[in-house]
Amino acid sequence: MVSVNEIISNNIMNIMKQNDKKQIDLAGYLGVSKQVTSKMLSGARMIHAIELQKIAEFLDVSMESLVRVPKEISETDTVKAFMGRVESQEAKDGLAIADEIADLICFYARTHENAMEMMQLWEA
């Protein structure tokens, strides 16, 4: 199943491609790092409403066009898409395990990143 983050990021990337916009330019416009922009556009990081509004301004489109759910949603998870083409059950099981491991790695990376942010001193 495709998440809302993935739908929004796919819409943004499609509009960027159509308008020859670059991720680095979007990062500069938003005032965030290239890595944060990459996470937003991969669906790994949620895009907040204020960021979504700025992205719409950057692309000169409505916010509605960025959150619109397409009529047909294609599977964006390459492992799951590939699993549909594998014939043997052993290969499908192996890909399912690989997919679970990849999810665990991503979860660990996000948890570690959040922990590092939480350890920062708060400014009063």
Biopython code that builds the backbone (N, CA, C, O; Angstrom):
import numpy as np
from Bio.PDB.StructureBuilder import StructureBuilder

atoms = [
    (1, "MET", "N", (0.836, -1.179, 0.000)),
    (1, "MET", "CA", (0.000, 0.000, 0.000)),
    (1, "MET", "C", (0.883, 1.245, 0.000)),
    (1, "MET", "O", (1.915, 1.283, 0.670)),
    (2, "VAL", "N", (0.484, 2.231, -0.731)),
    (2, "VAL", "CA", (1.243, 3.463, -0.869)),
    (2, "VAL", "C", (0.777, 4.455, 0.193)),
    (2, "VAL", "O", (-0.422, 4.658, 0.381)),
    (3, "SER", "N", (1.741, 5.076, 0.889)),
    (3, "SER", "CA", (1.399, 6.027, 1.943)),
    (3, "SER", "C", (1.111, 7.408, 1.357)),
    (3, "SER", "O", (1.436, 7.697, 0.205)),
    (4, "VAL", "N", (0.496, 8.245, 2.180)),
    (4, "VAL", "CA", (0.202, 9.621, 1.778)),
    (4, "VAL", "C", (1.509, 10.355, 1.468)),
    (4, "VAL", "O", (1.580, 11.126, 0.511)),
    (5, "ASN", "N", (2.539, 10.112, 2.279)),
    (5, "ASN", "CA", (3.843, 10.746, 2.025)),
    (5, "ASN", "C", (4.367, 10.398, 0.638)),
    (5, "ASN", "O", (4.895, 11.257, -0.067)),
    (6, "GLU", "N", (4.220, 9.132, 0.252)),
    (6, "GLU", "CA", (4.701, 8.703, -1.060)),
    (6, "GLU", "C", (3.889, 9.342, -2.190)),
    (6, "GLU", "O", (4.443, 9.718, -3.223)),
    (7, "ILE", "N", (2.591, 9.460, -1.988)),
    (7, "ILE", "CA", (1.738, 10.094, -3.011)),
    (7, "ILE", "C", (2.151, 11.544, -3.208)),
    (7, "ILE", "O", (2.326, 12.002, -4.337)),
    (8, "ILE", "N", (2.307, 12.269, -2.090)),
    (8, "ILE", "CA", (2.702, 13.675, -2.169)),
    (8, "ILE", "C", (4.080, 13.814, -2.792)),
    (8, "ILE", "O", (4.283, 14.655, -3.668)),
    (9, "SER", "N", (5.031, 12.997, -2.352)),
    (9, "SER", "CA", (6.390, 13.113, -2.900)),
    (9, "SER", "C", (6.414, 12.757, -4.386)),
    (9, "SER", "O", (7.148, 13.382, -5.152)),
    (10, "ASN", "N", (5.620, 11.759, -4.811)),
    (10, "ASN", "CA", (5.546, 11.419, -6.241)),
    (10, "ASN", "C", (4.973, 12.577, -7.044)),
    (10, "ASN", "O", (5.465, 12.889, -8.128)),
    (11, "ASN", "N", (3.918, 13.222, -6.505)),
    (11, "ASN", "CA", (3.331, 14.375, -7.189)),
    (11, "ASN", "C", (4.357, 15.496, -7.330)),
    (11, "ASN", "O", (4.487, 16.101, -8.394)),
    (12, "ILE", "N", (5.077, 15.761, -6.257)),
    (12, "ILE", "CA", (6.091, 16.823, -6.291)),
    (12, "ILE", "C", (7.174, 16.494, -7.316)),
    (12, "ILE", "O", (7.554, 17.346, -8.119)),
    (13, "MET", "N", (7.665, 15.266, -7.286)),
    (13, "MET", "CA", (8.732, 14.892, -8.222)),
    (13, "MET", "C", (8.261, 14.955, -9.666)),
    (13, "MET", "O", (9.013, 15.379, -10.543)),
    (14, "ASN", "N", (7.021, 14.539, -9.926)),
    (14, "ASN", "CA", (6.490, 14.609, -11.299)),
    (14, "ASN", "C", (6.407, 16.051, -11.782)),
    (14, "ASN", "O", (6.778, 16.352, -12.916)),
    (15, "ILE", "N", (5.922, 16.937, -10.926)),
    (15, "ILE", "CA", (5.818, 18.353, -11.306)),
    (15, "ILE", "C", (7.212, 18.952, -11.487)),
    (15, "ILE", "O", (7.432, 19.754, -12.394)),
    (16, "MET", "N", (8.147, 18.566, -10.630)),
    (16, "MET", "CA", (9.523, 19.066, -10.769)),
    (16, "MET", "C", (10.127, 18.626, -12.106)),
    (16, "MET", "O", (10.788, 19.414, -12.783)),
    (17, "LYS", "N", (9.897, 17.366, -12.482)),
    (17, "LYS", "CA", (10.410, 16.871, -13.762)),
    (17, "LYS", "C", (9.815, 17.653, -14.931)),
    (17, "LYS", "O", (10.521, 18.023, -15.869)),
    (18, "GLN", "N", (8.511, 17.897, -14.859)),
    (18, "GLN", "CA", (7.824, 18.613, -15.939)),
    (18, "GLN", "C", (8.361, 20.034, -16.094)),
    (18, "GLN", "O", (8.378, 20.579, -17.197)),
    (19, "ASN", "N", (8.795, 20.627, -14.993)),
    (19, "ASN", "CA", (9.248, 22.024, -15.010)),
    (19, "ASN", "C", (10.767, 22.170, -14.932)),
    (19, "ASN", "O", (11.274, 23.272, -14.723)),
    (20, "ASP", "N", (11.493, 21.064, -15.098)),
    (20, "ASP", "CA", (12.962, 21.080, -15.030)),
    (20, "ASP", "C", (13.487, 21.730, -13.758)),
    (20, "ASP", "O", (14.449, 22.497, -13.803)),
    (21, "LYS", "N", (12.868, 21.431, -12.633)),
    (21, "LYS", "CA", (13.315, 21.940, -11.339)),
    (21, "LYS", "C", (14.212, 20.894, -10.694)),
    (21, "LYS", "O", (14.015, 19.694, -10.885)),
    (22, "LYS", "N", (15.190, 21.350, -9.935)),
    (22, "LYS", "CA", (16.156, 20.459, -9.288)),
    (22, "LYS", "C", (15.907, 20.407, -7.780)),
    (22, "LYS", "O", (15.429, 21.373, -7.184)),
    (23, "GLN", "N", (16.239, 19.264, -7.174)),
    (23, "GLN", "CA", (16.091, 19.097, -5.732)),
    (23, "GLN", "C", (16.923, 20.121, -4.963)),
    (23, "GLN", "O", (16.477, 20.641, -3.940)),
    (24, "ILE", "N", (18.102, 20.404, -5.439)),
    (24, "ILE", "CA", (18.989, 21.346, -4.751)),
    (24, "ILE", "C", (18.369, 22.744, -4.722)),
    (24, "ILE", "O", (18.523, 23.472, -3.742)),
    (25, "ASP", "N", (17.674, 23.117, -5.790)),
    (25, "ASP", "CA", (17.004, 24.418, -5.827)),
    (25, "ASP", "C", (15.836, 24.447, -4.843)),
    (25, "ASP", "O", (15.604, 25.456, -4.177)),
    (26, "LEU", "N", (15.104, 23.337, -4.755)),
    (26, "LEU", "CA", (14.007, 23.240, -3.800)),
    (26, "LEU", "C", (14.546, 23.328, -2.374)),
    (26, "LEU", "O", (13.969, 24.011, -1.527)),
    (27, "ALA", "N", (15.648, 22.637, -2.113)),
    (27, "ALA", "CA", (16.259, 22.685, -0.777)),
    (27, "ALA", "C", (16.626, 24.119, -0.406)),
    (27, "ALA", "O", (16.368, 24.558, 0.715)),
    (28, "GLY", "N", (17.220, 24.840, -1.332)),
    (28, "GLY", "CA", (17.579, 26.229, -1.085)),
    (28, "GLY", "C", (16.367, 27.099, -0.824)),
    (28, "GLY", "O", (16.396, 27.960, 0.054)),
    (29, "TYR", "N", (15.308, 26.882, -1.577)),
    (29, "TYR", "CA", (14.088, 27.664, -1.411)),
    (29, "TYR", "C", (13.448, 27.397, -0.046)),
    (29, "TYR", "O", (12.925, 28.307, 0.596)),
    (30, "LEU", "N", (13.500, 26.128, 0.386)),
    (30, "LEU", "CA", (12.911, 25.761, 1.668)),
    (30, "LEU", "C", (13.821, 26.099, 2.848)),
    (30, "LEU", "O", (13.370, 26.174, 3.991)),
    (31, "GLY", "N", (15.109, 26.302, 2.556)),
    (31, "GLY", "CA", (16.068, 26.568, 3.627)),
    (31, "GLY", "C", (16.422, 25.331, 4.423)),
    (31, "GLY", "O", (16.678, 25.404, 5.624)),
    (32, "VAL", "N", (16.435, 24.183, 3.741)),
    (32, "VAL", "CA", (16.800, 22.917, 4.378)),
    (32, "VAL", "C", (17.952, 22.288, 3.605)),
    (32, "VAL", "O", (18.293, 22.731, 2.508)),
    (33, "SER", "N", (18.540, 21.261, 4.183)),
    (33, "SER", "CA", (19.659, 20.591, 3.520)),
    (33, "SER", "C", (19.176, 19.731, 2.361)),
    (33, "SER", "O", (17.991, 19.420, 2.243)),
    (34, "LYS", "N", (20.116, 19.360, 1.517)),
    (34, "LYS", "CA", (19.834, 18.476, 0.383)),
    (34, "LYS", "C", (19.327, 17.118, 0.889)),
    (34, "LYS", "O", (18.466, 16.497, 0.266)),
    (35, "GLN", "N", (19.870, 16.668, 2.021)),
    (35, "GLN", "CA", (19.476, 15.379, 2.586)),
    (35, "GLN", "C", (18.025, 15.405, 3.062)),
    (35, "GLN", "O", (17.287, 14.441, 2.856)),
    (36, "VAL", "N", (17.611, 16.506, 3.698)),
    (36, "VAL", "CA", (16.223, 16.623, 4.170)),
    (36, "VAL", "C", (15.283, 16.606, 2.968)),
    (36, "VAL", "O", (14.248, 15.941, 2.994)),
    (37, "THR", "N", (15.642, 17.330, 1.926)),
    (37, "THR", "CA", (14.817, 17.357, 0.719)),
    (37, "THR", "C", (14.726, 15.966, 0.106)),
    (37, "THR", "O", (13.654, 15.550, -0.334)),
    (38, "SER", "N", (15.826, 15.254, 0.074)),
    (38, "SER", "CA", (15.831, 13.897, -0.470)),
    (38, "SER", "C", (14.905, 12.987, 0.326)),
    (38, "SER", "O", (14.175, 12.185, -0.257)),
    (39, "LYS", "N", (14.925, 13.100, 1.655)),
    (39, "LYS", "CA", (14.040, 12.293, 2.497)),
    (39, "LYS", "C", (12.579, 12.651, 2.259)),
    (39, "LYS", "O", (11.718, 11.771, 2.231)),
    (40, "MET", "N", (12.299, 13.932, 2.088)),
    (40, "MET", "CA", (10.921, 14.347, 1.823)),
    (40, "MET", "C", (10.442, 13.771, 0.493)),
    (40, "MET", "O", (9.315, 13.286, 0.392)),
    (41, "LEU", "N", (11.295, 13.824, -0.522)),
    (41, "LEU", "CA", (10.885, 13.384, -1.856)),
    (41, "LEU", "C", (10.900, 11.869, -2.022)),
    (41, "LEU", "O", (10.356, 11.340, -2.991)),
    (42, "SER", "N", (11.525, 11.172, -1.075)),
    (42, "SER", "CA", (11.479, 9.714, -1.129)),
    (42, "SER", "C", (10.325, 9.162, -0.311)),
    (42, "SER", "O", (10.054, 7.962, -0.340)),
    (43, "GLY", "N", (9.641, 10.041, 0.422)),
    (43, "GLY", "CA", (8.532, 9.599, 1.264)),
    (43, "GLY", "C", (8.973, 9.149, 2.635)),
    (43, "GLY", "O", (8.146, 8.721, 3.440)),
    (44, "ALA", "N", (10.286, 9.239, 2.926)),
    (44, "ALA", "CA", (10.814, 8.796, 4.216)),
    (44, "ALA", "C", (10.569, 9.811, 5.322)),
    (44, "ALA", "O", (10.617, 9.462, 6.502)),
    (45, "ARG", "N", (10.310, 11.059, 4.957)),
    (45, "ARG", "CA", (10.068, 12.111, 5.946)),
    (45, "ARG", "C", (8.764, 12.817, 5.592)),
    (45, "ARG", "O", (8.506, 13.149, 4.435)),
    (46, "MET", "N", (7.964, 13.031, 6.605)),
    (46, "MET", "CA", (6.687, 13.708, 6.391)),
    (46, "MET", "C", (6.932, 15.158, 5.981)),
    (46, "MET", "O", (7.842, 15.808, 6.495)),
    (47, "ILE", "N", (6.132, 15.650, 5.072)),
    (47, "ILE", "CA", (6.203, 17.043, 4.651)),
    (47, "ILE", "C", (5.126, 17.802, 5.420)),
    (47, "ILE", "O", (3.940, 17.492, 5.310)),
    (48, "HIS", "N", (5.540, 18.783, 6.188)),
    (48, "HIS", "CA", (4.615, 19.563, 6.998)),
    (48, "HIS", "C", (3.843, 20.545, 6.117)),
    (48, "HIS", "O", (4.272, 20.869, 5.010)),
    (49, "ALA", "N", (2.701, 21.012, 6.619)),
    (49, "ALA", "CA", (1.814, 21.886, 5.848)),
    (49, "ALA", "C", (2.519, 23.152, 5.380)),
    (49, "ALA", "O", (2.327, 23.582, 4.243)),
    (50, "ILE", "N", (3.327, 23.749, 6.239)),
    (50, "ILE", "CA", (4.033, 24.983, 5.854)),
    (50, "ILE", "C", (5.042, 24.684, 4.742)),
    (50, "ILE", "O", (5.197, 25.466, 3.804)),
    (51, "GLU", "N", (5.720, 23.548, 4.859)),
    (51, "GLU", "CA", (6.663, 23.148, 3.804)),
    (51, "GLU", "C", (5.913, 22.873, 2.507)),
    (51, "GLU", "O", (6.383, 23.220, 1.423)),
    (52, "LEU", "N", (4.756, 22.252, 2.623)),
    (52, "LEU", "CA", (3.961, 21.950, 1.438)),
    (52, "LEU", "C", (3.520, 23.238, 0.742)),
    (52, "LEU", "O", (3.515, 23.317, -0.487)),
    (53, "GLN", "N", (3.155, 24.234, 1.528)),
    (53, "GLN", "CA", (2.768, 25.522, 0.960)),
    (53, "GLN", "C", (3.952, 26.170, 0.237)),
    (53, "GLN", "O", (3.789, 26.722, -0.851)),
    (54, "LYS", "N", (5.143, 26.103, 0.840)),
    (54, "LYS", "CA", (6.335, 26.676, 0.197)),
    (54, "LYS", "C", (6.695, 25.916, -1.079)),
    (54, "LYS", "O", (7.122, 26.516, -2.065)),
    (55, "ILE", "N", (6.524, 24.601, -1.055)),
    (55, "ILE", "CA", (6.807, 23.791, -2.242)),
    (55, "ILE", "C", (5.846, 24.174, -3.362)),
    (55, "ILE", "O", (6.251, 24.291, -4.518)),
    (56, "ALA", "N", (4.577, 24.367, -3.022)),
    (56, "ALA", "CA", (3.580, 24.785, -4.020)),
    (56, "ALA", "C", (3.974, 26.134, -4.621)),
    (56, "ALA", "O", (3.853, 26.336, -5.829)),
    (57, "GLU", "N", (4.446, 27.059, -3.777)),
    (57, "GLU", "CA", (4.906, 28.366, -4.268)),
    (57, "GLU", "C", (6.105, 28.193, -5.198)),
    (57, "GLU", "O", (6.166, 28.805, -6.264)),
    (58, "PHE", "N", (7.055, 27.354, -4.786)),
    (58, "PHE", "CA", (8.265, 27.112, -5.580)),
    (58, "PHE", "C", (7.914, 26.558, -6.964)),
    (58, "PHE", "O", (8.514, 26.937, -7.969)),
    (59, "LEU", "N", (6.927, 25.652, -6.993)),
    (59, "LEU", "CA", (6.535, 25.010, -8.257)),
    (59, "LEU", "C", (5.448, 25.780, -8.995)),
    (59, "LEU", "O", (5.082, 25.424, -10.115)),
    (60, "ASP", "N", (4.933, 26.832, -8.370)),
    (60, "ASP", "CA", (3.873, 27.660, -8.939)),
    (60, "ASP", "C", (2.639, 26.825, -9.276)),
    (60, "ASP", "O", (2.078, 26.914, -10.369)),
    (61, "VAL", "N", (2.232, 25.999, -8.282)),
    (61, "VAL", "CA", (1.040, 25.169, -8.409)),
    (61, "VAL", "C", (0.223, 25.302, -7.126)),
    (61, "VAL", "O", (0.686, 25.886, -6.147)),
    (62, "SER", "N", (-0.987, 24.762, -7.136)),
    (62, "SER", "CA", (-1.817, 24.779, -5.928)),
    (62, "SER", "C", (-1.379, 23.646, -4.998)),
    (62, "SER", "O", (-0.822, 22.638, -5.434)),
    (63, "MET", "N", (-1.648, 23.841, -3.706)),
    (63, "MET", "CA", (-1.353, 22.768, -2.745)),
    (63, "MET", "C", (-2.188, 21.535, -3.065)),
    (63, "MET", "O", (-1.748, 20.404, -2.858)),
    (64, "GLU", "N", (-3.394, 21.763, -3.570)),
    (64, "GLU", "CA", (-4.281, 20.646, -3.914)),
    (64, "GLU", "C", (-3.642, 19.722, -4.954)),
    (64, "GLU", "O", (-3.796, 18.502, -4.885)),
    (65, "SER", "N", (-2.934, 20.301, -5.906)),
    (65, "SER", "CA", (-2.298, 19.471, -6.938)),
    (65, "SER", "C", (-1.179, 18.606, -6.354)),
    (65, "SER", "O", (-0.831, 17.573, -6.926)),
    (66, "LEU", "N", (-0.619, 19.024, -5.221)),
    (66, "LEU", "CA", (0.454, 18.249, -4.594)),
    (66, "LEU", "C", (-0.089, 17.091, -3.767)),
    (66, "LEU", "O", (0.598, 16.084, -3.591)),
    (67, "VAL", "N", (-1.307, 17.217, -3.259)),
    (67, "VAL", "CA", (-1.863, 16.171, -2.403)),
    (67, "VAL", "C", (-2.897, 15.302, -3.120)),
    (67, "VAL", "O", (-3.440, 14.372, -2.525)),
    (68, "ARG", "N", (-3.169, 15.593, -4.375)),
    (68, "ARG", "CA", (-4.173, 14.849, -5.139)),
    (68, "ARG", "C", (-3.762, 13.386, -5.288)),
    (68, "ARG", "O", (-2.628, 13.077, -5.653)),
    (69, "VAL", "N", (-4.700, 12.502, -5.000)),
    (69, "VAL", "CA", (-4.462, 11.067, -5.150)),
    (69, "VAL", "C", (-4.719, 10.694, -6.600)),
    (69, "VAL", "O", (-5.804, 10.957, -7.119)),
    (70, "PRO", "N", (-3.731, 10.081, -7.272)),
    (70, "PRO", "CA", (-3.933, 9.708, -8.674)),
    (70, "PRO", "C", (-4.995, 8.612, -8.808)),
    (70, "PRO", "O", (-5.241, 7.853, -7.871)),
    (71, "LYS", "N", (-5.612, 8.544, -9.976)),
    (71, "LYS", "CA", (-6.652, 7.532, -10.211)),
    (71, "LYS", "C", (-6.076, 6.127, -10.131)),
    (71, "LYS", "O", (-6.721, 5.205, -9.631)),
    (72, "GLU", "N", (-4.856, 5.977, -10.630)),
    (72, "GLU", "CA", (-4.199, 4.674, -10.568)),
    (72, "GLU", "C", (-2.871, 4.847, -9.858)),
    (72, "GLU", "O", (-2.036, 5.655, -10.265)),
    (73, "ILE", "N", (-2.684, 4.092, -8.803)),
    (73, "ILE", "CA", (-1.455, 4.185, -8.018)),
    (73, "ILE", "C", (-0.592, 2.979, -8.352)),
    (73, "ILE", "O", (-0.991, 1.833, -8.144)),
    (74, "SER", "N", (0.592, 3.254, -8.870)),
    (74, "SER", "CA", (1.508, 2.158, -9.175)),
    (74, "SER", "C", (2.348, 1.862, -7.939)),
    (74, "SER", "O", (2.612, 2.749, -7.127)),
    (75, "GLU", "N", (2.758, 0.625, -7.808)),
    (75, "GLU", "CA", (3.570, 0.205, -6.669)),
    (75, "GLU", "C", (4.940, 0.852, -6.786)),
    (75, "GLU", "O", (5.644, 0.657, -7.777)),
    (76, "THR", "N", (5.319, 1.627, -5.765)),
    (76, "THR", "CA", (6.598, 2.320, -5.796)),
    (76, "THR", "C", (7.682, 1.561, -5.056)),
    (76, "THR", "O", (8.864, 1.876, -5.195)),
    (77, "ASP", "N", (7.297, 0.565, -4.272)),
    (77, "ASP", "CA", (8.274, -0.237, -3.555)),
    (77, "ASP", "C", (8.839, -1.254, -4.539)),
    (77, "ASP", "O", (8.137, -2.174, -4.960)),
    (78, "THR", "N", (10.102, -1.088, -4.901)),
    (78, "THR", "CA", (10.684, -1.939, -5.945)),
    (78, "THR", "C", (10.732, -3.398, -5.538)),
    (78, "THR", "O", (10.560, -4.274, -6.386)),
    (79, "VAL", "N", (10.962, -3.684, -4.260)),
    (79, "VAL", "CA", (11.007, -5.079, -3.824)),
    (79, "VAL", "C", (9.641, -5.716, -4.010)),
    (79, "VAL", "O", (9.542, -6.824, -4.536)),
    (80, "LYS", "N", (8.574, -5.023, -3.579)),
    (80, "LYS", "CA", (7.233, -5.589, -3.716)),
    (80, "LYS", "C", (6.824, -5.694, -5.178)),
    (80, "LYS", "O", (6.162, -6.657, -5.567)),
    (81, "ALA", "N", (7.206, -4.724, -5.986)),
    (81, "ALA", "CA", (6.897, -4.794, -7.408)),
    (81, "ALA", "C", (7.613, -5.976, -8.055)),
    (81, "ALA", "O", (7.041, -6.671, -8.895)),
    (82, "PHE", "N", (8.871, -6.200, -7.660)),
    (82, "PHE", "CA", (9.653, -7.307, -8.201)),
    (82, "PHE", "C", (9.097, -8.642, -7.723)),
    (82, "PHE", "O", (9.126, -9.628, -8.460)),
    (83, "MET", "N", (8.583, -8.678, -6.479)),
    (83, "MET", "CA", (8.033, -9.930, -5.935)),
    (83, "MET", "C", (6.915, -10.477, -6.806)),
    (83, "MET", "O", (6.733, -11.691, -6.898)),
    (84, "GLY", "N", (6.170, -9.593, -7.439)),
    (84, "GLY", "CA", (5.089, -10.025, -8.311)),
    (84, "GLY", "C", (5.578, -10.739, -9.552)),
    (84, "GLY", "O", (4.807, -11.435, -10.212)),
    (85, "ARG", "N", (6.848, -10.576, -9.878)),
    (85, "ARG", "CA", (7.404, -11.191, -11.083)),
    (85, "ARG", "C", (8.198, -12.464, -10.782)),
    (85, "ARG", "O", (8.608, -13.175, -11.700)),
    (86, "VAL", "N", (8.410, -12.745, -9.509)),
    (86, "VAL", "CA", (9.165, -13.929, -9.111)),
    (86, "VAL", "C", (8.220, -15.119, -9.068)),
    (86, "VAL", "O", (7.083, -15.001, -8.611)),
    (87, "GLU", "N", (8.695, -16.271, -9.546)),
    (87, "GLU", "CA", (7.813, -17.422, -9.643)),
    (87, "GLU", "C", (7.915, -18.384, -8.467)),
    (87, "GLU", "O", (6.890, -18.889, -8.011)),
    (88, "SER", "N", (9.114, -18.653, -7.962)),
    (88, "SER", "CA", (9.238, -19.657, -6.901)),
    (88, "SER", "C", (8.891, -19.060, -5.536)),
    (88, "SER", "O", (9.168, -17.893, -5.257)),
    (89, "GLN", "N", (8.282, -19.887, -4.704)),
    (89, "GLN", "CA", (7.895, -19.450, -3.362)),
    (89, "GLN", "C", (9.139, -19.130, -2.521)),
    (89, "GLN", "O", (9.117, -18.209, -1.703)),
    (90, "GLU", "N", (10.220, -19.890, -2.723)),
    (90, "GLU", "CA", (11.455, -19.640, -1.967)),
    (90, "GLU", "C", (12.004, -18.242, -2.272)),
    (90, "GLU", "O", (12.454, -17.533, -1.372)),
    (91, "ALA", "N", (11.960, -17.860, -3.535)),
    (91, "ALA", "CA", (12.444, -16.531, -3.921)),
    (91, "ALA", "C", (11.544, -15.448, -3.340)),
    (91, "ALA", "O", (12.034, -14.418, -2.876)),
    (92, "LYS", "N", (10.228, -15.672, -3.362)),
    (92, "LYS", "CA", (9.295, -14.704, -2.776)),
    (92, "LYS", "C", (9.537, -14.551, -1.275)),
    (92, "LYS", "O", (9.508, -13.445, -0.735)),
    (93, "ASP", "N", (9.778, -15.697, -0.608)),
    (93, "ASP", "CA", (10.054, -15.644, 0.834)),
    (93, "ASP", "C", (11.354, -14.891, 1.112)),
    (93, "ASP", "O", (11.437, -14.103, 2.055)),
    (94, "GLY", "N", (12.359, -15.140, 0.289)),
    (94, "GLY", "CA", (13.643, -14.441, 0.449)),
    (94, "GLY", "C", (13.495, -12.945, 0.244)),
    (94, "GLY", "O", (14.083, -12.161, 0.989)),
    (95, "LEU", "N", (12.723, -12.534, -0.752)),
    (95, "LEU", "CA", (12.491, -11.112, -0.989)),
    (95, "LEU", "C", (11.684, -10.482, 0.141)),
    (95, "LEU", "O", (11.908, -9.326, 0.501)),
    (96, "ALA", "N", (10.744, -11.245, 0.700)),
    (96, "ALA", "CA", (9.961, -10.727, 1.830)),
    (96, "ALA", "C", (10.871, -10.486, 3.027)),
    (96, "ALA", "O", (10.722, -9.484, 3.726)),
    (97, "ILE", "N", (11.810, -11.393, 3.270)),
    (97, "ILE", "CA", (12.769, -11.221, 4.369)),
    (97, "ILE", "C", (13.661, -10.015, 4.098)),
    (97, "ILE", "O", (13.921, -9.217, 4.998)),
    (98, "ALA", "N", (14.125, -9.883, 2.864)),
    (98, "ALA", "CA", (14.970, -8.732, 2.507)),
    (98, "ALA", "C", (14.210, -7.425, 2.696)),
    (98, "ALA", "O", (14.778, -6.430, 3.146)),
    (99, "ASP", "N", (12.923, -7.428, 2.351)),
    (99, "ASP", "CA", (12.093, -6.238, 2.522)),
    (99, "ASP", "C", (11.943, -5.893, 4.005)),
    (99, "ASP", "O", (12.011, -4.722, 4.378)),
    (100, "GLU", "N", (11.739, -6.908, 4.851)),
    (100, "GLU", "CA", (11.635, -6.678, 6.297)),
    (100, "GLU", "C", (12.945, -6.126, 6.858)),
    (100, "GLU", "O", (12.932, -5.229, 7.700)),
    (101, "ILE", "N", (14.069, -6.658, 6.396)),
    (101, "ILE", "CA", (15.371, -6.177, 6.858)),
    (101, "ILE", "C", (15.576, -4.726, 6.438)),
    (101, "ILE", "O", (16.064, -3.913, 7.224)),
    (102, "ALA", "N", (15.207, -4.401, 5.211)),
    (102, "ALA", "CA", (15.339, -3.018, 4.739)),
    (102, "ALA", "C", (14.471, -2.081, 5.572)),
    (102, "ALA", "O", (14.896, -0.977, 5.911)),
    (103, "ASP", "N", (13.244, -2.524, 5.906)),
    (103, "ASP", "CA", (12.374, -1.712, 6.763)),
    (103, "ASP", "C", (13.001, -1.497, 8.137)),
    (103, "ASP", "O", (12.937, -0.396, 8.682)),
    (104, "LEU", "N", (13.607, -2.542, 8.698)),
    (104, "LEU", "CA", (14.261, -2.417, 10.004)),
    (104, "LEU", "C", (15.435, -1.444, 9.945)),
    (104, "LEU", "O", (15.640, -0.658, 10.869)),
    (105, "ILE", "N", (16.196, -1.497, 8.872)),
    (105, "ILE", "CA", (17.333, -0.579, 8.708)),
    (105, "ILE", "C", (16.836, 0.861, 8.632)),
    (105, "ILE", "O", (17.395, 1.750, 9.275)),
    (106, "CYS", "N", (15.787, 1.089, 7.849)),
    (106, "CYS", "CA", (15.218, 2.445, 7.741)),
    (106, "CYS", "C", (14.660, 2.909, 9.077)),
    (106, "CYS", "O", (14.829, 4.069, 9.454)),
    (107, "PHE", "N", (13.988, 1.999, 9.801)),
    (107, "PHE", "CA", (13.449, 2.349, 11.112)),
    (107, "PHE", "C", (14.584, 2.734, 12.058)),
    (107, "PHE", "O", (14.491, 3.734, 12.770)),
    (108, "TYR", "N", (15.657, 1.936, 12.064)),
    (108, "TYR", "CA", (16.791, 2.236, 12.932)),
    (108, "TYR", "C", (17.391, 3.599, 12.576)),
    (108, "TYR", "O", (17.705, 4.391, 13.465)),
    (109, "ALA", "N", (17.548, 3.868, 11.296)),
    (109, "ALA", "CA", (18.136, 5.137, 10.869)),
    (109, "ALA", "C", (17.276, 6.314, 11.321)),
    (109, "ALA", "O", (17.801, 7.315, 11.810)),
    (110, "ARG", "N", (15.948, 6.198, 11.160)),
    (110, "ARG", "CA", (15.054, 7.281, 11.594)),
    (110, "ARG", "C", (15.075, 7.433, 13.109)),
    (110, "ARG", "O", (15.072, 8.554, 13.618)),
    (111, "THR", "N", (15.096, 6.312, 13.837)),
    (111, "THR", "CA", (15.135, 6.355, 15.295)),
    (111, "THR", "C", (16.425, 7.007, 15.764)),
    (111, "THR", "O", (16.412, 7.837, 16.673)),
    (112, "HIS", "N", (17.531, 6.636, 15.150)),
    (112, "HIS", "CA", (18.825, 7.218, 15.513)),
    (112, "HIS", "C", (18.840, 8.720, 15.231)),
    (112, "HIS", "O", (19.324, 9.507, 16.045)),
    (113, "GLU", "N", (18.312, 9.105, 14.087)),
    (113, "GLU", "CA", (18.259, 10.529, 13.725)),
    (113, "GLU", "C", (17.395, 11.301, 14.724)),
    (113, "GLU", "O", (17.770, 12.387, 15.165)),
    (114, "ASN", "N", (16.236, 10.738, 15.077)),
    (114, "ASN", "CA", (15.361, 11.398, 16.048)),
    (114, "ASN", "C", (16.018, 11.487, 17.417)),
    (114, "ASN", "O", (15.878, 12.499, 18.104)),
    (115, "ALA", "N", (16.737, 10.438, 17.827)),
    (115, "ALA", "CA", (17.416, 10.451, 19.124)),
    (115, "ALA", "C", (18.481, 11.535, 19.160)),
    (115, "ALA", "O", (18.649, 12.218, 20.171)),
    (116, "MET", "N", (19.197, 11.690, 18.056)),
    (116, "MET", "CA", (20.237, 12.724, 18.001)),
    (116, "MET", "C", (19.616, 14.112, 18.123)),
    (116, "MET", "O", (20.177, 14.988, 18.782)),
    (117, "GLU", "N", (18.464, 14.317, 17.494)),
    (117, "GLU", "CA", (17.780, 15.602, 17.581)),
    (117, "GLU", "C", (17.268, 15.841, 18.998)),
    (117, "GLU", "O", (17.326, 16.965, 19.495)),
    (118, "MET", "N", (16.773, 14.805, 19.643)),
    (118, "MET", "CA", (16.245, 14.945, 21.000)),
    (118, "MET", "C", (17.353, 15.246, 22.004)),
    (118, "MET", "O", (17.093, 15.841, 23.050)),
    (119, "MET", "N", (18.578, 14.844, 21.703)),
    (119, "MET", "CA", (19.702, 15.079, 22.617)),
    (119, "MET", "C", (20.247, 16.503, 22.510)),
    (119, "MET", "O", (21.051, 16.921, 23.344)),
    (120, "GLN", "N", (19.821, 17.241, 21.501)),
    (120, "GLN", "CA", (20.242, 18.633, 21.349)),
    (120, "GLN", "C", (19.638, 19.467, 22.474)),
    (120, "GLN", "O", (18.512, 19.211, 22.902)),
    (121, "LEU", "N", (20.373, 20.454, 22.951)),
    (121, "LEU", "CA", (19.860, 21.334, 23.975)),
    (121, "LEU", "C", (18.783, 22.231, 23.399)),
    (121, "LEU", "O", (18.911, 22.725, 22.279)),
    (122, "TRP", "N", (17.735, 22.441, 24.153)),
    (122, "TRP", "CA", (16.659, 23.324, 23.723)),
    (122, "TRP", "C", (17.027, 24.753, 24.052)),
    (122, "TRP", "O", (17.610, 25.040, 25.098)),
    (123, "GLU", "N", (16.678, 25.644, 23.142)),
    (123, "GLU", "CA", (16.918, 27.068, 23.395)),
    (123, "GLU", "C", (15.685, 27.643, 24.054)),
    (123, "GLU", "O", (14.559, 27.365, 23.642)),
    (124, "ALA", "N", (15.904, 28.453, 25.088)),
    (124, "ALA", "CA", (14.762, 29.055, 25.799)),
    (124, "ALA", "C", (14.319, 30.319, 25.139)),
    (124, "ALA", "O", (13.373, 30.958, 25.600)),
]
sb = StructureBuilder()
sb.init_structure("model")
sb.init_model(0)
sb.init_chain("A")
sb.init_seg("    ")
for serial, (resi, resn, name, xyz) in enumerate(atoms, 1):
    if name == "N":
        sb.init_residue(resn, " ", resi, " ")
    sb.init_atom(name, np.array(xyz, "f"), 0.0, 1.0, " ", f" {name:<3s}", serial, name[0])
structure = sb.get_structure()
